[in-house]
Amino acid sequence: MNILLTLAVIGGTGKEGKGLAYRWASAGYRVIIGSRTAEKAESAAADLNEMLGAEAVEGLSNFDAAEKADILVVSVPYSAHKSTLESIREAAQGKIVVDVTVPLVPPKVTKVQMPEAGSAAQEAQSILGENVSVVSAFQNISHEHLFSDRTIDCDVLVTGKGKDARLEVLKLVKAAGMRGWDAGVIENSMVVEGLTSLLIYMNKQYGSKSAGVRITGLKQGKK
Amino acid sequence: MNILLTLAVIGGTGKEGKGLAYRWASAGYRVIIGSRTAEKAESAAADLNEMLGAEAVEGLSNFDAAEKADILVVSVPYSAHKSTLESIREAAQGKIVVDVTVPLVPPKVTKVQMPEAGSAAQEAQSILGENVSVVSAFQNISHEHLFSDRTIDCDVLVTGKGKDARLEVLKLVKAAGMRGWDAGVIENSMVVEGLTSLLIYMNKQYGSKSAGVRITGLKQGKK
């Protein structure tokens, strides 16, 4: 693990982003929570530091967080996806941006409805430009599991621009205590984003809150 | 299980279709193999009857097979998808059509590339019309497993038009010895079809031939 990397979780005051920030800070990463206002980010960072018993997390505005970090993680409701990405575009140049966003369209969140670009990740790539490596991951992980120490019975499928960037994000998956798989090019992100709608539907149908997915038939070591 | 149902496997001379036909015939269903020519269908049926040690499978032209059966299963290469559906359209009216087709676009089969309609299943629905219930299933099952008696370590996600039709297809999944899940509306099929490209990619990356997917966190009984 590269312990010198700094991660910014843009939209890190939401449940999913805050949970990921918690796990990475626990694993020794320097983590910055970003939010639209620095005050909200500082408040979320203070919560996490209390949980962690250490001053491990900092809170800044989204732009400042993005500028200061090596890898950016975007975890925002889909309605804020475009505007958030535009607001950090300059700060993101040359970096890896991990897009956690699921393009749910309420009220029909159990029906797959992809944006024009094909997926949220492709939309992000188009907004941020070719000098950024957008990698998509973590869309199928329920935030409810992130603050517990129990094993998360769900794999993380990592898709995105460039194999090196995907491998870097696979390190973050492992650091967060999950099992990840390199699942190919950014066009494959629509499957992983869309799968969230199927999991929400199945949760409702089968009376659960924790549907997840595991890949079978593969061994982690083999590459 | 409704033992009086007759299943037609359109394109049943291919590996996937033939494997499914084998499993259903083993489970006691009346199965008809359909092919572009009756001769090829008869030959595949004869193979299966020899394996089964019984005269359980019949071979007919695609149209005759479709006309004689209660439920149609379409398992053809994507290049033959549209023309095959058009050729059975009249015979399919009022029936359930299970679409197994994966819209792979060679040579880039590890990259998700959905058709204009959104997915192969939606394309099928559009060709067959509103009087047919298109249900999509089995796209992630490797044909190599179908002729063995070993447990298939891969779930079947069932999406499609109408909950009753999906439940009917879930019975076929169970009869074929697999675990199935109702995964919602036909628009969700793109995820399941596309997942096949991710599994092919992961097989290559991780040195396997049998990547599959399992749903976690749900119980079958609860509905």
Interface residues (C-beta under 8 A of the other chain):
Chain A: T110 K111 V112 Q113 M114 D153 C154 L157 T159 W181 D182 A183 G184 V185 E187 N188 M190 V191 V192 G194 L195 S197 L198 L199 Y201 M202 N203 Q205 Y206 G207 S208 K209 S210 A211 G212 V213 R214 I215 T216 G217 L218 K219 Q220 K222 K223
Chain B: T110 K111 V112 Q113 M114 D153 C154 L157 T159 W181 D182 A183 G184 V185 E187 N188 M190 V191 V192 G194 L195 S197 L198 L199 Y201 M202 N203 Q205 Y206 G207 S208 K209 S210 A211 G212 V213 R214 I215 T216 G217 L218 K219 Q220 K222 K223
